[in-house]
Amino acid sequence: MRTLPATMIRLLAPFAPLFSERVWQHVRLPLVGAILAPGKRAVASALRAVGLEKERRFCLYHRVLSRAVWSGRAAGCTLLRVLVEAFVPDGPLVLGIDETLERRRGKKIRARGIYRDPVRSNRGHFLKASALRWVRVMLLALVPWASLVWALPSLSALGSR
């Protein structure tokens, strides 16, 4: 089992209570990878980012991340707490909320609804889209090394109809 630097272990410590001890042993390295390699095929990219692509039991890590019982909402709240402590420990808390439509088709997709399509609609022309509506909560914080306010996402959830 590979180990992480002490600073990374301290950063990940708030997330440990979200998982059982057994699952946490398999989650912490890919969690670092998820931070380093966001994008498509997130689990595989995360494992590759931390050097686990040659691991004999590569599929077990994927299974732990995709099938283990854990709460995305609790992880989002923990992430928001960590971001607040890091970027606005004593300043005003400013949150941003964004809605995004994800067009999906299939028999097993139950959360799909009919929504106004903000991309293809305009003032004179109203278009609807059959899609999933994702609601994202972001912390708006001044990032010191960028000298800009960034929207740091902390929680994504399917919006209700």
N, C-alpha and C positions, 0 to 999 in steps of 0.2 A: 504494500500500500504506500503510495506516495504521500509525502507530507507537504504542508504549506508553510510559508514564512509566518513568523509570529504576528506581523502586522495584518496579514490577510486573515488569520484565525481570529484576531480581535474584531475585524470588520464583520466577519460572518457570525460571530457569537450570538447576536440578537436573534438570528434565524434558527438556532439549534432547538429551542423548545417547540418549534412547529413540527418537528419530525421525531420519530422514535430514535433511540440511540443506534439501533441496528441500521435503520434507513439513513440516518445522518452520516454514517461512515461512508456511504456510497454517494450521497448528495453533495457534500461540501466541495469536492473537486469540480464536478460538472457545474456547480453554481458559480464558481469562479470563471469557468469557461463561458458560461452564459453572459457574464459581464463583459468578457473579452471578445466574444464572437456572436453578436446579435445577428438576426436575420433569418432567412429560410433554413429549414432543417435544423432548428435550434439545438435539439439534443445532440445530434451527431456533430454539429459545429462546435458545441461546447466541449464535448469530449475530445475532439481533435485539438482544440485550443490549449488544453492542459496536457497534451501528449499521451492520451489514452487510446489513440487509434490502433496501436499494436497490441493492446491489452487482449489477452486470450478470451476473456469473458466480456467483451465489448457490449454484447446485447443485454447483459444483466444491468448495466448502468442505465441503459435506455428503458428497460422494464421498470426499474425503481422510480425513475423520473416520471414515466407516463402512467404507471399503475398504482404507485404507493398512495396511501390515503393521506392527504394534506390539504390545507385550506388556502386557496389562492387569495381569498379576502383577508385572512390573517397575515399572510405573507405581504400583501399590499400595505396593510396597516403598519407592519413592522418596518417595511421599507420607507414608508412616509416618516415614521419616527426617526429612523436613521438619517434620512435626508434633512429633516428639520434640525437635528442636532449638529449636522455637519455644515449646513449652509445658512440657517437663520435661527441660531440658538436663542437670541434675545430680541430679534426684530419682528416686525409684523408678519403674520402668516398669510400669504396670498396664494389661493388655489385657483387653478384653471380647470374647466371642464370642457371636453371635446366629444362630439359624437361623430362616428364614422360608420358608413354603410359598407358591409361586406356582402357582395352578391354571391350567393351560394345556391346550388340546386341539389336535389336529392330527396329520396323518400324518407330518410332518417333525420332530416334537419327539421326540428320542431319549433325552434324559437324564431323562425323567419316570419316577417310581417311585411306589410305594404307601407312604404314611407315615401315622402317627397324626396326626390333625388336632387340634392343641392348642386351637383356638378352640371347636370344636363338641363336644369330648370333655370328660368330667368323671370323677370317681373311679368312678362306677357305670356309666357309659356310654362305650364305646369306639367311636370313628368313624374310618374310614380316608379318606384323600383321595389321588387321583391328581394328582400335582403335581411341580413342580421344587423342589428344596430348595436354597435359597441360604444360604451360610454367610458371615457378615460378621465381620471383625476390626476392632475399634475401640480407639483409644487413650483411656483414661479419664484425663482431665487436668483440673486446676483451671484454669478460664478466668478470668483476672484481672478483666476488666470485668464478668463475670456473678456472681462470687463463688460459683460452683457447679462441681461436677464435671460435665463434659460428656463424652459418648461421641462421639469424633471418628472417623467411619468412614474406613478407609484401604484396605480390600481386600474385594471381594465375589467369590465364586467358587461355581460349582455344586458342591454336595456330592455325594459318591459314594453309591451305594446301600448 
